[in-house]
Amino acid sequence: MKSQVRGGTRWKRFAVVMVPSVAATAAIGIGLAQGALAASFSISGQEFKVKAKSLEGTDFVQYGSIVKGKDLDGKGFWEPVAVSGFSEAYITDMCQSVVTPVPFLGNVSLELTAGTSAAAKKGDKDHQVYAKDIYLDVSKLDADAEFSNIDIGVAAGSLKDPGIQPGTEANKNGFSQRAKTAKLTNVEQEAWATTAGTFRLPDLSLKLHKGTKECFSD
């Protein structure tokens, strides 16, 4: 792998180790908006999966952090995450899924899709999923990635537009990276939470399935 402080760089199966103190895997991706930008909330006890054909974003930032919440038994826990932020992002052919165990019924899967039309796949931004001021708390990612004007090794507290998300656990002196643009294709990610100022979902479809039905298999 060859890194560049300036210019463009392509990484197959992008995976960069983030802040050593939290040992979070670097990641990027998409999901449901769950609050306002400055909001700090207790995460649910379930990760969700997201798959997308492509994601194109501007003003990319990434740093390590920690999220906290309670599992399905009500026990508290902390998890390391890689937080990725964009000022704007467009997503094509998005699928999100989460599987929940339900007493007497077994597993029930929630499946959400958006931005799946032929127009979206041809690059029509009016039909793609759109997010503004979005932050993603991710634990795992597989994708092909391309960045322009990338800086690696920036102190997280130096990030601006967007900077560190307010109300989150992050070391301002810790490792981070930034790029003017980021393009990811064939995205598969697992995430704990996502927040966005605006989240537009054309061709939204939400379905419940008995049993386990996920956007992709591990």
GIURMO-V988873 format. One record per pair of residues at least 12 apart in sequence whose C-alpha atoms are under 10 Angstrom apart, sorted by sequence separation. I is the first residue (numbers start at 1). J is the second residue. D is the distance in whole Angstrom. If there is no record, write none. Layout:
I;J;D, I;J;D
//
This chain:
14;26;8, 15;27;7, 66;78;7, 67;79;5, 68;80;9, 97;109;7, 98;110;5, 99;111;9, 115;127;6, 116;128;8, 164;176;10, 1;14;10, 14;27;8, 15;28;10, 66;79;6, 67;80;6, 97;110;5, 98;111;7, 114;127;9, 115;128;5, 116;129;9, 157;170;9, 159;172;9, 14;28;9, 65;79;9, 66;80;4, 67;81;7, 96;110;8, 97;111;5, 98;112;9, 114;128;8, 115;129;5, 156;170;8, 157;171;8, 158;172;8, 65;80;6, 66;81;6, 67;82;10, 96;111;6, 97;112;6, 114;129;7, 115;130;9, 156;171;7, 157;172;4, 158;173;9, 163;178;10, 32;48;10, 64;80;7, 65;81;5, 66;82;8, 95;111;7, 96;112;5, 97;113;9, 113;129;10, 155;171;9, 156;172;5, 157;173;6, 162;178;10, 31;48;8, 64;81;6, 65;82;6, 66;83;9, 95;112;6, 96;113;6, 155;172;6, 156;173;6, 157;174;8, 159;176;8, 31;49;8, 32;50;10, 63;81;9, 64;82;5, 65;83;7, 94;112;8, 95;113;4, 96;114;9, 155;173;5, 156;174;6, 157;175;9, 158;176;9, 159;177;8, 160;178;9, 30;49;9, 31;50;6, 63;82;6, 64;83;6, 94;113;5, 95;114;7, 154;173;9, 155;174;6, 156;175;6, 157;176;9, 159;178;8, 29;49;10, 30;50;7, 31;51;9, 62;82;7, 63;83;5, 64;84;9, 93;113;7, 94;114;5, 95;115;9, 154;174;8, 155;175;5, 156;176;5, 29;50;7, 30;51;8, 62;83;6, 63;84;7, 93;114;6, 94;115;6, 95;116;9, 153;174;9, 154;175;6, 155;176;6, 156;177;8, 29;51;8, 30;52;8, 61;83;8, 62;84;4, 63;85;9, 92;114;8, 93;115;5, 94;116;7, 153;175;5, 154;176;5, 155;177;8, 156;178;10, 29;52;8, 45;68;9, 46;69;10, 61;84;6, 62;85;6, 91;114;9, 92;115;5, 93;116;4, 152;175;8, 153;176;5, 154;177;6, 43;67;7, 44;68;9, 45;69;7, 46;70;9, 60;84;7, 61;85;5, 62;86;9, 91;115;7, 92;116;7, 93;117;8, 152;176;7, 153;177;6, 154;178;8, 29;54;9, 30;55;8, 42;67;8, 43;68;6, 44;69;6, 45;70;5, 46;71;7, 60;85;6, 61;86;7, 90;115;9, 91;116;10, 92;117;9, 93;118;9, 151;176;9, 152;177;4, 153;178;9, 29;55;7, 41;67;9, 42;68;6, 43;69;5, 44;70;6, 45;71;4, 46;72;8, 59;85;8, 60;86;5, 61;87;9, 92;118;10, 151;177;6, 152;178;7, 189;215;10, 28;55;9, 29;56;10, 40;67;10, 41;68;8, 42;69;5, 43;70;7, 44;71;7, 45;72;6, 58;85;9, 59;86;5, 60;87;7, 92;119;10, 93;120;8, 135;162;9, 150;177;7, 151;178;5, 152;179;9, 188;215;9, 189;216;9, 41;69;8, 42;70;8, 43;71;9, 44;72;8, 45;73;9, 57;85;9, 58;86;6, 59;87;6, 60;88;9, 72;100;9, 92;120;6, 93;121;7, 133;161;9, 134;162;9, 150;178;6, 151;179;6, 188;216;7, 190;218;10, 45;74;8, 57;86;6, 58;87;6, 59;88;7, 60;89;9, 72;101;9, 91;120;9, 92;121;6, 133;162;7, 135;164;9, 149;178;8, 150;179;4, 151;180;9, 188;217;10, 189;218;10, 44;74;10, 45;75;9, 56;86;10, 57;87;7, 58;88;6, 59;89;9, 90;120;10, 91;121;10, 92;122;9, 135;165;7, 148;178;9, 149;179;5, 150;180;7, 165;195;10, 188;218;10, 45;76;9, 57;88;6, 58;89;7, 92;123;8, 134;165;9, 147;178;9, 148;179;6, 149;180;6, 150;181;8, 28;60;10, 45;77;8, 56;88;8, 57;89;4, 58;90;9, 91;123;10, 92;124;9, 133;165;10, 147;179;6, 148;180;6, 149;181;7, 150;182;9, 28;61;10, 56;89;6, 57;90;6, 90;123;9, 92;125;9, 146;179;10, 147;180;7, 148;181;5, 149;182;9, 28;62;8, 42;76;10, 43;77;10, 55;89;7, 56;90;5, 57;91;9, 90;124;10, 91;125;9, 94;128;9, 147;181;6, 148;182;7, 27;62;8, 43;78;10, 55;90;6, 56;91;7, 90;125;7, 92;127;9, 93;128;8, 94;129;8, 146;181;8, 147;182;5, 148;183;9, 26;62;8, 27;63;10, 43;79;10, 54;90;8, 55;91;4, 56;92;9, 90;126;10, 91;127;9, 92;128;5, 93;129;8, 146;182;6, 147;183;6, 26;63;8, 27;64;10, 54;91;6, 55;92;7, 90;127;10, 91;128;6, 92;129;6, 145;182;7, 146;183;5, 147;184;9, 25;63;10, 26;64;8, 53;91;8, 54;92;5, 55;93;9, 90;128;6, 91;129;5, 92;130;9, 145;183;6, 146;184;7, 24;63;9, 25;64;8, 52;91;7, 53;92;6, 54;93;7, 55;94;9, 89;128;10, 90;129;6, 91;130;6, 144;183;8, 145;184;4, 146;185;9, 24;64;6, 52;92;6, 53;93;5, 54;94;8, 89;129;8, 90;130;5, 91;131;8, 143;183;10, 144;184;5, 145;185;7, 23;64;8, 24;65;8, 51;92;10, 52;93;5, 53;94;7, 89;130;6, 90;131;7, 143;184;6, 144;185;5, 145;186;9, 22;64;7, 23;65;9, 24;66;9, 51;93;8, 52;94;4, 53;95;9, 88;130;7, 89;131;5, 90;132;9, 142;184;10, 143;185;6, 144;186;7, 145;187;9, 21;64;9, 22;65;7, 51;94;6, 52;95;6, 88;131;6, 89;132;7, 142;185;9, 143;186;5, 144;187;7, 18;62;9, 19;63;7, 20;64;9, 21;65;9, 22;66;7, 50;94;7, 51;95;5, 52;96;9, 87;131;8, 88;132;4, 89;133;8, 142;186;8, 143;187;5, 18;63;7, 19;64;5, 50;95;6, 51;96;6, 86;131;8, 87;132;6, 88;133;6, 89;134;8, 142;187;6, 143;188;6, 17;63;10, 18;64;6, 19;65;8, 49;95;8, 50;96;4, 51;97;9, 86;132;7, 87;133;4, 88;134;7, 141;187;7, 142;188;5, 143;189;8, 17;64;9, 18;65;9, 49;96;6, 50;97;7, 85;132;10, 86;133;6, 87;134;7, 141;188;6, 142;189;6, 48;96;7, 49;97;5, 50;98;9, 85;133;7, 86;134;5, 87;135;9, 140;188;8, 141;189;4, 142;190;9, 48;97;6, 49;98;6, 85;134;6, 86;135;7, 140;189;5, 141;190;7, 47;97;9, 48;98;5, 49;99;9, 84;134;8, 85;135;4, 86;136;9, 139;189;8, 140;190;5, 141;191;9, 47;98;7, 48;99;8, 84;135;6, 85;136;6, 138;189;7, 139;190;6, 140;191;7, 46;98;8, 47;99;9, 83;135;6, 84;136;5, 85;137;9, 138;190;6, 139;191;6, 46;99;8, 83;136;5, 84;137;7, 137;190;9, 138;191;4, 139;192;7, 27;81;9, 28;82;8, 29;83;10, 30;84;10, 46;100;8, 82;136;8, 83;137;5, 84;138;8, 137;191;6, 138;192;6, 24;79;9, 25;80;8, 26;81;8, 27;82;6, 28;83;8, 29;84;8, 81;136;9, 82;137;6, 83;138;6, 136;191;7, 137;192;6, 138;193;7, 24;80;5, 25;81;7, 26;82;5, 27;83;7, 28;84;6, 29;85;10, 81;137;6, 82;138;5, 83;139;9, 136;192;8, 137;193;5, 138;194;9, 22;79;9, 23;80;7, 24;81;5, 25;82;6, 26;83;8, 27;84;7, 28;85;8, 80;137;9, 81;138;5, 82;139;6, 136;193;6, 137;194;6, 22;80;6, 23;81;8, 24;82;6, 25;83;10, 26;84;8, 28;86;10, 79;137;10, 80;138;9, 81;139;5, 82;140;9, 135;193;8, 136;194;4, 137;195;9, 21;80;9, 22;81;8, 23;82;9, 24;83;9, 30;89;9, 80;139;7, 81;140;9, 135;194;6, 136;195;7, 22;82;9, 29;89;10, 30;90;10, 79;139;9, 134;194;7, 135;195;5, 136;196;9, 19;80;10, 30;91;8, 50;111;10, 52;113;10, 134;195;6, 135;196;6, 18;80;10, 19;81;10, 29;91;9, 48;110;10, 49;111;10, 50;112;9, 51;113;9, 52;114;10, 53;115;10, 133;195;8, 134;196;4, 135;197;9, 18;81;9, 19;82;9, 31;94;9, 50;113;10, 52;115;9, 53;116;9, 132;195;10, 133;196;5, 134;197;7, 18;82;7, 30;94;8, 31;95;9, 32;96;8, 52;116;10, 131;195;9, 132;196;6, 133;197;5, 134;198;8, 17;82;9, 18;83;10, 30;95;9, 31;96;7, 131;196;7, 132;197;6, 133;198;7, 134;199;8, 16;82;10, 30;96;9, 31;97;10, 131;197;7, 132;198;5, 133;199;9, 54;121;9, 131;198;5, 132;199;7, 53;121;8, 130;198;8, 131;199;5, 132;200;9, 130;199;6, 131;200;6, 67;137;8, 129;199;7, 130;200;5, 131;201;9, 66;137;9, 129;200;6, 130;201;7, 65;137;8, 128;200;8, 129;201;5, 130;202;9, 55;128;10, 57;130;10, 62;135;9, 64;137;9, 65;138;10, 127;200;9, 128;201;7, 129;202;6, 55;129;9, 56;130;10, 57;131;9, 58;132;10, 59;133;10, 60;134;10, 61;135;9, 62;136;9, 63;137;10, 64;138;10, 87;161;7, 126;200;10, 127;201;8, 128;202;7, 129;203;9, 55;130;10, 57;132;10, 60;135;10, 86;161;9, 87;162;6, 127;202;6, 128;203;9, 129;204;9, 85;161;9, 86;162;7, 87;163;10, 126;202;8, 127;203;8, 57;134;10, 85;162;7, 86;163;10, 85;163;8, 85;164;8, 32;112;9, 84;164;10, 85;165;8, 31;112;10, 83;164;9, 84;165;10, 83;165;9, 120;202;9, 120;203;10, 83;168;10, 115;200;9, 116;201;10, 117;202;9, 114;200;9, 115;201;7, 116;202;8, 117;203;7, 60;147;9, 83;170;9, 114;201;6, 115;202;5, 116;203;7, 60;148;10, 113;201;9, 114;202;6, 115;203;6, 116;204;9, 49;138;10, 54;143;9, 56;145;10, 58;147;10, 59;148;10, 61;150;10, 80;169;10, 113;202;9, 114;203;5, 115;204;7, 116;205;10, 48;138;10, 51;141;10, 53;143;10, 54;144;9, 55;145;9, 56;146;10, 57;147;10, 58;148;10, 60;150;9, 61;151;10, 62;152;10, 63;153;10, 113;203;8, 114;204;5, 115;205;10, 47;138;9, 49;140;10, 50;141;10, 51;142;10, 52;143;9, 54;145;10, 56;147;10, 63;154;9, 113;204;6, 114;205;6, 47;139;9, 49;141;10, 51;143;10, 62;154;10, 63;155;9, 64;156;9, 84;176;10, 86;178;10, 89;181;10, 91;183;10, 96;188;10, 98;190;10, 112;204;7, 113;205;5, 114;206;9, 61;154;10, 63;156;6, 83;176;10, 84;177;10, 85;178;9, 86;179;10, 88;181;10, 89;182;9, 90;183;10, 91;184;9, 92;185;9, 93;186;10, 94;187;9, 95;188;10, 96;189;10, 97;190;10, 112;205;6, 113;206;7, 62;156;8, 63;157;10, 82;176;10, 84;178;9, 86;180;10, 89;183;9, 91;185;10, 96;190;10, 111;205;8, 112;206;4, 113;207;9, 61;156;9, 86;181;9, 111;206;6, 112;207;6, 37;133;7, 63;159;9, 86;182;9, 110;206;7, 111;207;5, 112;208;9, 36;133;10, 37;134;8, 62;159;9, 110;207;6, 111;208;6, 33;131;9, 36;134;10, 37;135;8, 61;159;7, 109;207;8, 110;208;5, 111;209;8, 30;129;10, 32;131;10, 60;159;10, 61;160;9, 65;164;10, 109;208;6, 110;209;7, 31;131;10, 61;161;9, 62;162;10, 63;163;10, 64;164;10, 68;168;10, 108;208;7, 109;209;5, 110;210;9, 30;131;9, 33;134;8, 59;160;9, 60;161;9, 61;162;7, 62;163;9, 63;164;8, 67;168;8, 68;169;9, 108;209;6, 109;210;6, 110;211;10, 33;135;9, 59;161;7, 60;162;8, 61;163;7, 62;164;9, 66;168;8, 67;169;7, 107;209;9, 108;210;5, 109;211;6, 110;212;9, 111;213;8, 112;214;10, 113;215;9, 31;134;10, 33;136;9, 59;162;7, 60;163;10, 61;164;8, 65;168;7, 66;169;6, 67;170;10, 107;210;6, 108;211;5, 109;212;6, 110;213;8, 111;214;7, 112;215;9, 30;134;9, 31;135;10, 32;136;10, 59;163;10, 65;169;5, 66;170;7, 106;210;8, 107;211;5, 108;212;7, 109;213;6, 110;214;8, 111;215;8, 30;135;9, 31;136;8, 64;169;9, 65;170;5, 66;171;10, 105;210;8, 106;211;7, 107;212;6, 108;213;8, 109;214;7, 29;135;9, 30;136;7, 31;137;10, 64;170;6, 65;171;7, 105;211;9, 106;212;9, 107;213;9, 28;135;9, 29;136;7, 30;137;10, 63;170;8, 64;171;8, 94;201;9, 28;136;7, 29;137;9, 30;138;9, 63;171;9, 64;172;10, 83;191;10, 88;196;10, 102;210;10, 27;136;9, 28;137;8, 29;138;8, 63;172;9, 65;174;9, 82;191;9, 85;194;10, 87;196;10, 88;197;10, 95;204;10, 97;206;10, 99;208;10, 27;137;8, 28;138;7, 64;174;8, 81;191;8, 83;193;10, 84;194;10, 85;195;10, 86;196;9, 87;197;10, 88;198;9, 89;199;10, 90;200;10, 91;201;10, 93;203;10, 94;204;10, 95;205;10, 96;206;9, 97;207;10, 98;208;10, 99;209;9, 100;210;10, 101;211;9, 26;137;10, 27;138;6, 28;139;9, 29;140;10, 63;174;8, 64;175;7, 81;192;8, 83;194;9, 85;196;9, 88;199;10, 95;206;10, 97;208;10, 99;210;10, 100;211;9, 101;212;10, 26;138;8, 27;139;7, 28;140;9, 29;141;8, 63;175;6, 64;176;7, 80;192;10, 81;193;10, 99;211;8, 100;212;9, 25;138;8, 26;139;8, 27;140;6, 28;141;7, 29;142;10, 62;175;9, 63;176;4, 79;192;9, 99;212;6, 24;138;9, 25;139;6, 26;140;8, 27;141;5, 28;142;9, 29;143;9, 62;176;6, 63;177;7, 98;212;9, 99;213;8, 24;139;7, 25;140;6, 26;141;8, 27;142;8, 28;143;9, 61;176;7, 62;177;5, 63;178;9, 97;212;10, 98;213;8, 99;214;8, 24;140;9, 25;141;8, 27;143;9, 61;177;6, 62;178;6, 97;213;8, 98;214;7, 28;145;10, 60;177;8, 61;178;4, 62;179;9, 97;214;5, 98;215;9, 60;178;5, 61;179;7, 96;214;8, 97;215;6, 59;178;7, 60;179;5, 61;180;9, 95;214;9, 96;215;6, 97;216;9, 59;179;6, 60;180;6, 61;181;10, 95;215;6, 96;216;9, 58;179;8, 59;180;5, 60;181;6, 61;182;10, 94;215;9, 95;216;9, 57;179;10, 58;180;6, 59;181;6, 60;182;6, 57;180;9, 58;181;4, 59;182;8, 60;183;10, 69;192;10, 57;181;6, 58;182;6, 68;192;10, 15;140;9, 40;165;9, 56;181;7, 57;182;5, 58;183;9, 67;192;8, 15;141;7, 39;165;9, 40;166;8, 41;167;9, 56;182;6, 57;183;6, 67;193;9, 14;141;8, 15;142;8, 38;165;7, 39;166;7, 40;167;5, 41;168;9, 55;182;8, 56;183;4, 57;184;9, 13;141;8, 14;142;7, 15;143;9, 37;165;7, 38;166;5, 39;167;6, 40;168;6, 55;183;6, 56;184;6, 13;142;5, 14;143;6, 37;166;7, 38;167;6, 39;168;9, 40;169;10, 54;183;7, 55;184;5, 56;185;9, 12;142;9, 13;143;5, 14;144;6, 15;145;10, 37;167;9, 38;168;9, 54;184;6, 55;185;6, 12;143;7, 13;144;6, 14;145;6, 53;184;8, 54;185;4, 55;186;9, 11;143;9, 12;144;5, 13;145;8, 14;146;9, 52;184;9, 53;185;6, 54;186;6, 55;187;8, 11;144;6, 12;145;7, 52;185;7, 53;186;5, 54;187;7, 10;144;8, 11;145;6, 12;146;9, 51;185;10, 52;186;6, 53;187;6, 10;145;6, 11;146;7, 18;153;10, 51;186;7, 52;187;5, 53;188;9, 9;145;8, 10;146;5, 11;147;9, 51;187;5, 52;188;7, 9;146;6, 10;147;7, 19;156;10, 50;187;8, 51;188;5, 52;189;9, 8;146;7, 9;147;6, 10;148;9, 50;188;6, 51;189;7, 8;147;5, 9;148;7, 49;188;7, 50;189;5, 51;190;9, 7;147;8, 8;148;4, 9;149;9, 49;189;6, 50;190;6, 6;147;10, 7;148;6, 8;149;6, 9;150;8, 48;189;8, 49;190;5, 50;191;8, 6;148;8, 7;149;5, 8;150;7, 48;190;6, 49;191;6, 5;148;10, 6;149;5, 7;150;7, 47;190;6, 48;191;6, 49;192;9, 4;148;10, 5;149;7, 6;150;6, 7;151;9, 47;191;5, 48;192;7, 4;149;9, 5;150;6, 6;151;6, 46;191;9, 47;192;5, 48;193;8, 4;150;7, 5;151;5, 6;152;9, 46;192;7, 47;193;8, 3;150;9, 4;151;8, 5;152;6, 45;192;8, 46;193;10, 3;151;9, 4;152;8, 5;153;9, 22;170;10, 44;192;8, 3;152;8, 22;171;10, 43;192;7, 44;193;8, 21;171;9, 26;176;10, 43;193;7, 19;170;9, 42;193;10, 43;194;10, 19;171;9, 41;193;10, 21;174;9, 19;173;10, 20;174;8, 21;175;10, 28;182;10, 19;174;6, 20;175;8, 29;184;8, 40;195;10, 18;174;9, 19;175;5, 28;184;8, 39;195;8, 18;175;7, 19;176;8, 30;187;9, 37;194;10, 38;195;9, 17;175;10, 18;176;7, 29;187;7, 30;188;9, 31;189;10, 35;193;10, 37;195;6, 38;196;10, 18;177;9, 28;187;9, 29;188;8, 30;189;8, 31;190;10, 34;193;7, 35;194;8, 36;195;6, 37;196;6, 38;197;9, 28;188;9, 29;189;6, 30;190;10, 31;191;8, 33;193;8, 34;194;6, 35;195;5, 36;196;6, 37;197;6, 27;188;10, 28;189;8, 29;190;9, 30;191;9, 31;192;9, 32;193;8, 33;194;5, 34;195;5, 35;196;7, 36;197;6, 37;198;10, 27;189;8, 28;190;10, 29;191;8, 31;193;8, 32;194;6, 33;195;5, 34;196;7, 35;197;8, 36;198;9, 27;190;9, 28;191;9, 30;193;10, 31;194;6, 32;195;7, 33;196;5, 34;197;10, 35;198;10, 51;214;10, 52;215;9, 27;191;9, 30;194;7, 31;195;8, 32;196;8, 33;197;8, 50;214;9, 51;215;6, 29;194;9, 30;195;10, 31;196;10, 33;198;8, 34;199;10, 49;214;7, 50;215;7, 51;216;7, 33;199;6, 48;214;9, 49;215;7, 50;216;8, 32;199;8, 33;200;10, 48;215;10, 49;216;8, 31;199;9, 32;200;10, 49;217;9, 32;201;9, 49;218;10, 14;184;9, 8;179;9, 5;177;10, 7;179;9, 8;180;10, 6;179;9, 7;180;10, 8;181;9, 10;183;10, 11;184;10, 13;186;10, 5;179;10, 8;182;10, 10;184;10, 13;187;10
//
